[in-house]
Amino acid sequence: MVHAYILIQTEVGRAAAVARQIAGLPGITAAEDVTGPYDVIVRAEASDVDELGRLVVAKVQRVDGITRTLTCPVVHLG
């Protein structure tokens, strides 16, 4: 299982709506609107890196109101 955090920038005033919409997608375990350089932080899981990529490109990035995403896969060192 692959886990990742997806950092999302949205159009002004759209963070809460984007977080609500993303929270309902399969493979998303949490979606929170936050303050700072990113507007929404999402935790996602997939069976492998390819499935994670498909989740981000085919589902998350298609949510209306998103302007940019940054996907950060979780690694376990040691």
Backbone as a chain_set.jsonl record, in Angstrom:
{"seq": "MVHAYILIQTEVGRAAAVARQIAGLPGITAAEDVTGPYDVIVRAEASDVDELGRLVVAKVQRVDGITRTLTCPVVHLG", "coords": {"N": [[0.849, -1.179, 0.0], [0.561, 2.196, -0.829], [0.969, 5.387, 0.513], [0.178, 8.885, 0.511], [0.591, 12.434, 0.802], [-1.29, 15.054, -0.487], [-0.822, 18.22, -1.52], [-2.661, 21.088, -1.984], [-3.477, 23.883, -3.959], [-6.001, 26.301, -4.29], [-8.587, 28.105, -6.085], [-9.394, 31.418, -4.968], [-11.327, 31.45, -2.059], [-12.385, 28.894, -2.423], [-11.501, 26.704, -0.968], [-12.803, 25.182, 1.157], [-14.988, 23.999, -0.19], [-13.644, 22.506, -2.139], [-12.192, 20.724, -0.499], [-14.327, 19.297, 0.684], [-15.43, 18.056, -1.588], [-13.306, 16.457, -2.529], [-12.941, 14.777, -0.344], [-14.866, 12.817, -0.633], [-13.952, 11.097, -2.578], [-12.914, 7.86, -3.787], [-10.169, 6.24, -2.21], [-9.224, 8.404, -0.868], [-8.34, 9.31, 2.328], [-8.423, 11.395, 4.12], [-9.26, 14.86, 4.078], [-8.503, 18.133, 4.43], [-9.181, 21.588, 4.875], [-6.844, 24.182, 5.095], [-4.638, 26.77, 6.438], [-2.064, 28.865, 5.031], [0.62, 28.328, 2.637], [-0.629, 26.411, 1.084], [-3.978, 25.383, 0.401], [-5.596, 23.2, 0.855], [-5.035, 20.06, 2.351], [-4.528, 16.715, 1.648], [-4.851, 13.293, 2.476], [-3.976, 10.335, 0.948], [-4.442, 6.967, -0.297], [-3.234, 4.122, -2.056], [-2.944, 1.107, -4.029], [-0.528, 0.859, -5.377], [2.182, 2.837, -6.836], [1.482, 3.583, -9.435], [-1.335, 3.437, -9.4], [-1.79, 5.431, -7.515], [-0.902, 7.666, -8.956], [-2.845, 7.69, -11.006], [-5.112, 8.228, -9.457], [-4.556, 10.844, -8.555], [-4.237, 12.328, -10.991], [-6.501, 11.65, -12.602], [-8.715, 11.939, -10.945], [-8.471, 13.676, -8.533], [-7.205, 16.08, -9.551], [-9.132, 16.916, -11.307], [-11.148, 18.089, -9.932], [-13.219, 20.843, -9.615], [-11.992, 24.122, -9.179], [-9.427, 23.736, -8.256], [-6.102, 24.837, -8.523], [-3.434, 24.051, -8.446], [-1.432, 21.17, -7.671], [0.589, 19.244, -5.395], [2.143, 16.293, -4.97], [3.127, 14.206, -2.364], [4.638, 11.396, -1.698], [4.585, 9.041, 0.987], [7.375, 7.865, 2.731], [9.202, 5.245, 4.302], [11.845, 5.316, 6.257], [14.345, 3.363, 7.396]], "CA": [[0.0, 0.0, 0.0], [1.277, 3.47, -0.936], [0.263, 6.531, 1.082], [0.744, 10.166, 0.092], [-0.094, 13.69, 1.095], [-1.443, 15.885, -1.67], [-0.949, 19.615, -1.124], [-3.491, 21.655, -3.047], [-3.821, 25.3, -4.007], [-7.311, 26.458, -4.912], [-9.03, 29.461, -6.373], [-9.755, 32.144, -3.757], [-12.644, 31.16, -1.517], [-12.89, 27.569, -2.819], [-10.836, 25.635, -0.21], [-13.741, 24.303, 1.876], [-15.749, 23.224, -1.174], [-12.721, 21.535, -2.741], [-11.92, 19.683, 0.503], [-15.531, 18.453, 0.796], [-15.593, 17.244, -2.79], [-12.222, 15.467, -2.573], [-13.124, 13.817, 0.751], [-15.749, 11.746, -1.073], [-13.352, 10.267, -3.628], [-12.298, 6.609, -3.331], [-8.727, 6.333, -2.044], [-8.913, 9.554, -0.018], [-8.622, 8.979, 3.722], [-8.675, 12.65, 4.836], [-9.116, 16.091, 3.293], [-8.688, 19.246, 5.362], [-8.791, 22.91, 4.412], [-5.831, 24.699, 6.015], [-4.088, 28.072, 6.079], [-0.659, 28.813, 4.649], [0.847, 28.362, 1.186], [-1.582, 25.5, 0.457], [-5.336, 25.61, 0.895], [-6.169, 21.9, 1.241], [-4.093, 18.942, 2.45], [-5.268, 15.461, 1.492], [-4.116, 12.031, 2.655], [-4.506, 9.36, -0.004], [-3.808, 5.651, -0.305], [-3.442, 3.351, -3.281], [-2.232, -0.174, -3.957], [0.835, 1.056, -5.879], [2.462, 4.199, -7.3], [0.71, 3.843, -10.654], [-2.715, 3.727, -8.994], [-1.753, 6.745, -6.877], [-0.836, 8.642, -10.048], [-4.16, 7.758, -11.651], [-6.012, 8.905, -8.52], [-4.261, 12.276, -8.557], [-4.464, 12.951, -12.302], [-7.838, 11.412, -13.162], [-9.809, 12.27, -10.029], [-8.232, 14.864, -7.7], [-6.933, 17.289, -10.337], [-10.321, 17.288, -12.078], [-12.102, 18.787, -9.067], [-13.319, 22.249, -9.981], [-11.481, 25.065, -8.195], [-8.023, 23.469, -7.96], [-5.166, 25.489, -9.444], [-2.137, 23.357, -8.449], [-1.258, 20.112, -6.668], [1.919, 18.708, -5.163], [1.95, 14.981, -4.337], [4.268, 13.819, -1.531], [4.493, 10.018, -1.217], [5.154, 8.736, 2.304], [8.445, 6.862, 2.705], [9.579, 4.744, 5.619], [13.297, 5.2, 6.289], [14.865, 2.662, 8.548]], "C": [[0.892, 1.24, 0.0], [0.387, 4.559, -0.341], [0.942, 7.804, 0.607], [-0.075, 11.311, 0.663], [-0.144, 14.478, -0.202], [-1.721, 17.301, -1.181], [-1.604, 20.353, -2.279], [-3.656, 23.161, -2.868], [-5.128, 25.422, -4.777], [-7.534, 27.908, -5.329], [-9.466, 30.102, -5.055], [-11.192, 31.796, -3.346], [-13.186, 29.773, -1.81], [-12.362, 26.422, -1.955], [-11.821, 24.675, 0.453], [-14.528, 23.426, 0.915], [-14.885, 22.156, -1.824], [-12.454, 20.397, -1.759], [-13.11, 18.746, 0.647], [-15.67, 17.528, -0.398], [-14.537, 16.138, -2.859], [-12.425, 14.397, -1.506], [-13.987, 12.638, 0.339], [-15.17, 10.828, -2.128], [-12.791, 8.966, -3.048], [-10.781, 6.77, -3.259], [-8.297, 7.516, -1.197], [-9.301, 9.21, 1.411], [-8.872, 10.22, 4.577], [-8.481, 13.815, 3.877], [-9.46, 17.257, 4.214], [-8.351, 20.56, 4.674], [-7.93, 23.537, 5.505], [-5.447, 26.123, 5.605], [-2.612, 27.904, 5.739], [-0.516, 28.802, 3.141], [-0.061, 27.41, 0.408], [-2.934, 25.684, 1.13], [-6.006, 24.331, 1.403], [-5.025, 20.899, 1.321], [-4.91, 17.663, 2.508], [-4.332, 14.302, 1.812], [-4.791, 11.003, 1.765], [-3.777, 8.032, 0.157], [-4.181, 4.936, -1.587], [-2.621, 2.072, -3.179], [-0.794, -0.065, -4.458], [0.974, 2.48, -6.423], [1.662, 4.532, -8.555], [-0.742, 4.187, -10.319], [-2.798, 5.095, -8.311], [-1.722, 7.845, -7.942], [-2.172, 8.796, -10.75], [-5.17, 8.476, -10.759], [-5.804, 10.419, -8.582], [-4.66, 12.917, -9.882], [-5.914, 12.817, -12.765], [-8.971, 11.848, -12.244], [-9.558, 13.585, -9.283], [-8.072, 16.118, -8.55], [-8.128, 17.745, -11.168], [-11.38, 17.991, -11.233], [-12.062, 20.279, -9.397], [-12.826, 23.14, -8.845], [-10.029, 24.852, -7.826], [-7.148, 24.166, -8.998], [-3.824, 24.768, -9.52], [-2.127, 22.281, -7.381], [0.218, 19.744, -6.562], [1.726, 17.408, -4.39], [3.232, 14.561, -3.639], [4.067, 12.4, -1.016], [5.187, 9.839, 0.139], [6.214, 7.661, 2.121], [8.768, 6.453, 4.14], [11.064, 4.468, 5.599], [13.714, 4.487, 7.572], [13.972, 1.695, 9.197]], "O": [[1.866, 1.312, 0.75], [-0.801, 4.642, -0.654], [2.142, 7.807, 0.331], [-1.261, 11.173, 0.961], [0.847, 14.557, -0.928], [-2.724, 17.553, -0.515], [-1.155, 20.254, -3.421], [-3.938, 23.646, -1.772], [-5.34, 24.741, -5.78], [-6.771, 28.805, -4.971], [-9.865, 29.398, -4.128], [-12.124, 31.838, -4.149], [-14.337, 29.488, -1.48], [-12.737, 25.272, -2.181], [-11.674, 23.461, 0.315], [-14.717, 22.238, 1.173], [-15.336, 21.03, -2.036], [-12.486, 19.229, -2.145], [-12.932, 17.531, 0.725], [-15.99, 16.35, -0.242], [-14.854, 15.002, -3.212], [-12.115, 13.229, -1.739], [-13.854, 11.556, 0.91], [-15.827, 9.871, -2.538], [-12.252, 8.965, -1.941], [-10.176, 7.369, -4.148], [-7.124, 7.625, -0.841], [-10.449, 8.86, 1.682], [-9.469, 10.116, 5.648], [-7.643, 13.761, 2.977], [-10.58, 17.352, 4.714], [-7.348, 20.647, 3.965], [-8.246, 23.438, 6.69], [-5.875, 26.617, 4.562], [-1.99, 26.912, 6.118], [-1.431, 29.22, 2.431], [-0.245, 27.58, -0.798], [-3.015, 26.093, 2.289], [-6.875, 24.379, 2.274], [-4.144, 20.888, 0.461], [-5.847, 17.534, 3.296], [-3.154, 14.333, 1.457], [-6.007, 10.817, 1.813], [-2.66, 7.972, 0.67], [-5.272, 5.109, -2.132], [-1.717, 1.965, -2.349], [0.071, -0.819, -4.012], [0.001, 3.234, -6.464], [1.21, 5.667, -8.711], [-1.31, 5.12, -10.887], [-3.765, 5.832, -8.508], [-2.44, 8.839, -7.832], [-2.587, 9.914, -11.057], [-5.993, 9.248, -11.251], [-6.768, 11.181, -8.653], [-5.347, 13.938, -9.894], [-6.491, 13.78, -13.27], [-10.079, 12.102, -12.715], [-10.358, 14.514, -9.395], [-8.738, 17.121, -8.296], [-8.125, 18.864, -11.683], [-12.397, 18.44, -11.762], [-10.994, 20.887, -9.447], [-13.195, 22.941, -7.688], [-9.441, 25.695, -7.149], [-7.415, 24.097, -10.197], [-3.138, 24.853, -10.538], [-2.729, 22.441, -6.319], [0.988, 19.909, -7.508], [1.202, 17.42, -3.277], [4.302, 14.559, -4.247], [3.395, 12.206, -0.002], [6.242, 10.42, 0.391], [5.982, 6.663, 1.438], [8.615, 7.243, 5.071], [11.506, 3.493, 4.991], [13.46, 4.961, 8.679], [14.355, 1.066, 10.183]]}, "num_chains": 1, "name": "protein.A"}
